[in-house]
C-alpha cells in the first residue's frame, strides 16, 4: 500500500494507480452514485475504472481512509484577482466607494492600478486557491474597476502558463467591454461607450484563444468573456457569438444580476438584458450567465428555451441582499445550473451551503432542494455549461480530475452521508488532495512550485497598495479613511 504522501507533487504517478477511501462518488451513465469503499483506477490523465472492485493489475494502491473521492469541482466564475468586492460589504453605497468611476477620474484618464507583474501574480495566486478548495476546472473572473479598460492578452498568456505550472484546467480569454458606468453626480450613473475598444478587445480575445487553446496538454481552453450585458454594444455581442461558433467555445456574459443593470438596459433598449439578447437571436447553449438574481420569469423562460446556463454564486449575491429566485424553480423550468465562487473566499463548499439555504428560504420549503442537487450543479452542471462530458464525473474514459475531501474533520462532526456532510458542514479546508488530468496538483495545502503562504503575504501587500489608490477613482476623491471605515472606531 502506497501512502498518499509518497506521491510526487506536480507529477502524474507512473502506471495504473488505484485509489480507495470510505466513499467514492462514481458516475454510472445516469448520475452520481455513492460507492462505500469503492475503487478508482487512473492511468495517465484518464480514469479507467470507477466502481466497487477492480480486478486488473495496478502499480500502486492508495487508501485515503475517512474521505470522499469526488470528481473535481467546476467553478464557472472563479475569482482570479485579489477580491475588491469585499471592500463594499460594509461600506455603502458602492457608487461612493470606488465601485463606479466618477466623471472626474474618466476625464483625467483611467490607468492600470496594477503592474504587469502584479496582474500575473494575482492570477497564479487565485489559481492556487482554487486548487486548495477542490476546484479542478475554473473560468477566471476579475474586476475591471481598477483597470484602464479591459484585460490584456499579455496577462492571460501569463495566466495560461500559471495554469499549466500549477496543474489547473482553465477556460479563459481576456475580458473586454465596449462601455462602462460613470458617476455624474451622487446616485446618477450613466453608461459611457467606446465601441472601437470593445471590438479591439474581442479581436485580442479571439487571437488569444487561437494561440493558447489546447496548450499544456489540454488544460488551457478558450472561453470568450464580454464583461456585462449593459457595457456591451449589440455589434460586439453579435460578433462575440459568431466567434464562439467559429472557435467552438463558450461565452460567459454577466446578465440579470442587479438593479443598476436592469435600469440601464431599460433606458438603453427598453427591455431586460435576456429579452434584448433573445430579440437579437443571441441566446444559445454556448452562453453562460452569472448570476440571474434579477431575472424575471420571462427572462428565465428564455434561458430554458435557448439552453442558456446559469453560473450560480449564492455567497456573493446573498452578501449583497439578493438570491436566485430560485434554484429549484430554475431547475423545474429546465435551466442548467452550474456553480461559481466569484468572490473571496474561493470556497465552493461554502457556496453550496449558501445555495441550499437561499433556495429553501426563497421557496419557504425545507424540501425544495437537497444537498445532492447543489453538488450536481458543482460537477455535472458545470460540465454541461462548458459543453464537456469528460469532466465533472468519474467513470471510465473521463479525465482524471479528482478532489479528495476528508470526512474526519472534528469541526464537521457528526458525519451523516458524505455529500450532506460536506454541504452542511464542510469548507474548502477539508480538501486533502487534488488531481488534474491525473497529476497531483495539490496535497495537504501544498502546491507544486508555489509557496501559497508566502504568496498570501504578497497578495495582502498588493491589495493594500491598490486600496491606497482608491481616492483617485472615488467620488470627490476623499482619503481612504473616509472611503472604508473600520467596523468599530479605532481606539488611539
N, C-alpha and C positions, 0 to 999 in steps of 0.2 A: 504494500500500500504506500503510495506516494503522499507525502504531506503537502498541502497547498503551498506552503512557504518555500518548498523546494523548486517550484516553477520559477522561470526567469522572467522578471517584469519586462514588458515591452516585446516579448517574443512569443511565437507560437510553439507549443510543445511539439516535438518531432513524433510522428507516428500517431496511432489512434489513442485518444485519451478518454477514459470512462470516468464520468463524474456522477456521484450519488450524494444524496442528502435525505433528511427526513421527508422532504416533499420535492417533487418535480412537477412543474406546470408544463405539460406536453400538449400538442395540438393533434387532434385525430381526424382532421379533414372537415369537421363541422364546427369545432370550437375548442377552447382550452379545456383540459381535463387534469385534475389533480391525481398524481400517482404517488402513493406512500412508498417511500424508499425506492423510488424509480431510478432509472439509469439513463444518462445522456452520454452519447458517444460522439466525439468530434474528431475529425481528421482534416488537417489543413484549416481552411476557413469555412468548413461546411459541417453541418450536423448530419450524421449518417444513421443515427438511431435515437429515439426518444420514447421510452416506454417502461415496461416492468423489468424485463431481463434481457440482456444482450448475450448471445451465445458465442459470438466471434472472439477472435484474439485481439488483445489490446496491448499497447506499450506500457500503460500505467493505469492505475485506479486511484481516484482521489475521493475521499469521503469528507464532505463539508459539514457533516453532523446535523445539529439542530438549525437547519436553514432551509430556505426555499430556493431551488434552481429555477429561474424565471427567464422568459425572453427579456432582453434588454428593453428599457422604456424608451418611448419615442416622444421627443419634445418638438412640437411644431412651431413654437415661438420662443426659442431658447435664448435667454439673456446672454448677450455676448459683449457687454461692456460692464463698467462698474456703475451699478444702478443709481441714476439720479432721481428716479421717481420716488424713492423713499424719502427724499427731502420734503416733498409736499404732503406727506402722510398727515403730519400735524401742523403744517404751515399752509394756511389757506388765506385768500383764494389763490389758485395756481397762477392766474394771469399776473399777479403781483409778485410772484416768487420765482421769476425767471423761466416759467414754462412756456410763455409766449413772448416772442421778440417784440420789444417796443419799437415804434417808428424811429425813434432817435438812434437806436442801435442799427437798424436797417440802413438808415441814411449815412451813418458813419462807416458802414461796411462790415458785415459779418466776417468772422475769421475762424480758423480752426483753433479750438482751445486745447487740443492735444497735439503733440508732435507725432510724426510718422512712427517713431519707435514706441510711443505710448499707445497708439492705436493698435499696433501689432501685439503689444504685450497684453492689453486688456482682452483681446480675443483668445489668446492662449490661456490666460488665467481663467476666463469663463468656461472654455472648453474643459479645462481640468476639473472645475467644479461640477460640470455636467457628469463627468465620469464618476466623481465621488458620490453622486446621487443616483447612480444606477442607470443613467441615460446612455444609450449606445448610438442613437441617431438623433441629430439635432439640426434644426433650421434656425440659424442665428438671427437675433433681432437686437438692434441697438438704437439708442436715442439719436435723433438728428437735431435736437435743440442746441447742442453745443458745437455743431458742425458749421462749416462755411456754407454748405448747401446739402449735398448728398454724400454717400460713401464713395471711396475711391477704389479703383482696381488694384492699386499697389497694396493697400491694407488687406484686401481679400486674397491676393496672391500669398501674402504672409499668413493669412488665416488658413488657407488650404494647406500650406506646409505645416502649420501648427497641428492641424487635424491629423495629418499623416504622421508627424512625430509622436503625438500622444496616443494615436490609435482611436479616433472617434469618427464615426460615419456622419458626414455633414451634407446638407442640401442648401446651397447658398449662391449668392452673387451680390454685388454692391447695390444697396437700396438707392432709389432715385425718386425724384418728385419734380413736378412742374409748377409748384407753388408752395406757399407757406402761409401760416396765420400770423397777422401783425396786429399789435395792440395800438390803437389810435388814441384811446382815452380810457379811463377806468371802466372796465367791463365792455368796451367797444372793440370787438375783434373782427377783422376783415381779412379775406384771402388776398394774397398778392402773388400774381403769376408771372412766370418766365418760362414759357413752353419750350423754348430752344434748349434751356438747360435740362429740362426733363427728357427731351429726345436724345440729347447727348449722353445723359446718364443711362438711358436704355441701351444705346449703342455700346457703351462701355460694359454693361452687364452682359449683353449678348456675346461680345468678344471674350469676356472672362469665361463664360460657360464653354464656348468653343475651344478655349485654350486649356481649361482645367478639368472639364468633366471626364471622369474615369481615372484620374490620377490617383496615386498611392493605392494601387490595387483595387480601385473602385470605391474607396472611401469618400472621394470628392465627387459630388453630384450637383448638377445645376438646378437652380430654382430662381425664377425672376421675382423681385421683391419691390414693386412700386410701393411708395410709402403709405399713403392713406387715400381713400376714395375722394375726399374733399380737397386734397392737394394735388390731384392729377387731372389733366385735361382729357377730353374724350379721345383725341388723337393718340396721346401717349398710351392710354389703356387699350385702344384698338390695336395699336402696333404691338403692345405687350402680349396680348392674347394670340395674335398671329405668330409672333416669335416663339411663344410657348409651343404652338403646334409644330412649327418647323424644327425646334430643338427637342421636342418630345419631353418637355419638363413641366413642372407645376408652377403656379403663380400664387404668391401669398399677398393679399391686399387687406389691410385693416379696414373694417367696414361695420356699420351698425354698432359702434362701440361707445358713443357718447352723445350728450345733448348738443354740444358745440358742433359736432359733425352733422347731426340731424338738422339743426337750424341752418347751417351753412349750405347744405345740399338743397334745402327747400328754397333758400334765397337765390342760389345759383341756377337750379334746374327745376324747381317746383315739385320735386319728389324725393323720396329717400334714396340712399345710395344703392341698395339692392334693386329697387324698382328702376332707377336710372340705368344701371348696368343691364338689367333684364330687357329694358326697352331697346337697347342697342345690341342685343344678342351677345353679350359678353359674359354671361354666366355659363359655366360648364363644370364638368368633373375635374378639370385642371385647376380650379380655383379653391384656395384655402383661405378662409376669412376669420381671423380673430376679431372680435370677441362675441359679437352677436347679442350683447346685453341690451341694446336699444332697437332690436329688430321687432317689427310688428308681425302679427300673424300672417299678413300678406307677404312680407319680406321672407319669412320662414318658409312659406309655401313655395316661393320662387326658388329658394335653396333646394328644397326637396325635389321639385320638378326638374331641376337642372343638374342635380348631382353635386352641388357645392358642399364642401366640408367645412365645419366649424372647428377652429382651434380654441378650445375652452381652457381659459386660465382663471379659475374661480378665485384664487387668492388675491390677485391684484384688483380684480373687479370688486370683490366684497370689501376690500380695504377702503375703496372709494365710494361705497354705498350702492353698488349695483350687482345684479346677478343675471345669469342666463335664465330666461323665462320660458320654459325651464329645460333642464337636461332631459327629463322624462318626456316632456311634450315634444321636444325636437326629435327624439328617437321615435315617438309614435308617428310623427309625420314622415319618417323615413330618412331623416337627415343623418349623414355620417358625422360623428363627433370624434375628434382626436383631442389629446390633452397638450397643455403648454404651461410653462412657468412664467415667462415674460419679465419677471421681476426678481429681486432678491427677497428671501433666499431662494436659490435654484433647486427647490425641494419638490420633486414631483409627488412624493407620497403625501406631503402636506397639502398639495393641491387636490389630490384625490379625496382626502377627508373634507376639505372645504367644498368641493363639488358635490359630495354626498349630502352634507349638511345644507348647503344652499338650495339644492333641489327639493329636499324634504320640507324645508321652510316654505319655499315657493308654492309647492303643491299642498302644503298643510297635511301631509300624509307620511307616516313613518315607513310605508312600504312602496313609496313612489319610485325609489331607486335602490339598488343593492350594491354592495362593495364590488362585486364582480363586474357590474356594469361600468363603473369607473375604471377598473383595471383593464377591461376590454378596450376602453377608449384610449388608454395609455399605451396599448400594444397593437391590437388589431385595427382599431380606428385610425391610429396614426399611420399605420402601414397603408391602409386603403386610401387615405388622403394623399399619400405620396405616390400612389399607383404601384405599390410593391406587394408581392405575395411571399417574398423570401426573407422578410424581417417581421418582427412583432410576434413571432410564433416559433416554437421549437418542434420540428418534425424533420424527417429525412429529406435532405435536399435544400433546407433553408440555410441562411447564413448563420454562422456560429456567433451570434450577437447575444450575449448571456449576462444576466445580473444575478449575483448570489446575495440574498438578503438573510441576515441572521435572525433567528426566531427566539433566541435565548437572552435577548437584551432585558435586563431587570426593569428598565423603565417601561417596557412593553408588556409586562406581566398583567393578566394571565394570557396565555396563548389559547385562541379558540381554533378557528380554521385559519390556515396561513394567510389567505387573502384578506379575510376580515381583520385579522390581527394587524397586518401591515397597513391597511387603510385606516383603521380606527386608532391605532397607537404608534404606528411607525413613523420614521423620518428617514431622510437620506443617510443619517448617521449609522443606520444598521446595514448599509451596503458593505459587504465583506470583499467582494471581488467582481470585476467586470471584464468580460472577454468581448472583443470586437473583431469580427472576421477571424475568429479562432485565436487571436493574440491576447495575452493577458495585459490589459491596458491599465488596470487599477487593482491593487491588492492592499487591504487594510490601510486605506488612506494615503497610499504612496502611488506616484505616477512615474512612468519611465522618463528619466532625464529631466524632470521638472520638480523642483522643490516647492511644493504648494505653500508651506509655511513661510518661507522667505518671500514668495510671490504675494502672499497676503499682506505682508508688511509694505511691499512696494505698491500694491493696489491702494492701500489706505493713504499712502503719501500722495499718490497720483490723484485720488479722489479729493483730498484736501486742497491740492493745487487747483483743481477745477472749481471748487467752491469759492476760492479766493477771487475767481474771475466772474462770479455771478453778478456783481453790481453792473458790469458792462452791459448785460443783456436783461436787466430787470427794470421795470417801470420806475422812472425818475432816479434810477441809479443809487439807491440807498446803500449803506455799508452792509456787509454780510451779517453783522449782529442784528440788524433790523429785518433782514430777509428771513433768517432762520433763527427763531428764538428757542432757547432750551426748554425742555419740558417743565422744569421748575426754575425759579430765579436762582442764579449762582451766588452763593454767599462768598463775599470777598473778605 
